[in-house]
Amino acid sequence: MQQGTDSFRLVVRRGPSPNQTYDLNKDIVTIGRDITNDITINDPEVSRHHLRFTRGMGGFTIEDLGSTNGTFINGQRLTGAKPLQNGDMIGLGETVTLNYEMVRGAASARPDLMATAASPVPRDPGQPAPAVPGVQQPYSPYAQPQGQQPAYSPASPPAAPAGYEYDPYAVREEEPRSNTRWIIIGCAALTFFCCCGTIAGVLVIDTLNLWCRIPVLYPILNTLGFYAANCQ
């Protein structure tokens, strides 16, 4: 396989421009929020000069440039330089995810695969051989009678492309559950019941004229002159 004919690209899986493609067509490619970078991604999680790609023999090597929110490869924080593999998921902070892809060139096809593609396709045993005029066809137990349609079998759903379903930052998108609302509702309910209980207690005490029989309230009422008027 000829590596020189392969090309590499980045596909935005999550970020400001989903599904946007960036070709890595230089030996050194930088990514950041600043417009001086080769690839500019305008996102608050991306630093002005976030990371750098360097071309090698088998592809690109990635290196973080001291970004604030970090760079992640398949969910693992990047430290130092690391060679990339086809299908790696690159995270810039918590909101941007890029997919590293290798696109093979036409000249990189293997000769043995090309020969296999050119070979005739084997015939299905259930399919009768082509009819030849004047020659009687041999009996085949797998042949379908003429005019009879084969039994229907539902086709399997196409499999999703490998690497596209995995997102190492999906867990980070889930917002933590907040109990603040329930605390406020509980406090409001408790305050309401306390107020109702206080009003009901005052009405009962006033109806039964129990003001002078409560030891705690007696000195206060006597000081306010309430005792002389209501406690005789």
Beta strands, then each sheet from edge to edge (+ up, - down):
strand 1: 7-14
strand 2: 21-23
strand 3: 28-32
strand 4: 39-40
strand 5: 51-55
strand 6: 60-64
strand 7: 71-73
strand 8: 76-77
strand 9: 81-83
strand 10: 89-92
strand 11: 96-103
sheet 1: 2+ 1- 11+ 10- 7+ 8-
sheet 2: 4+ 3+ 5- 6+ 9-
end
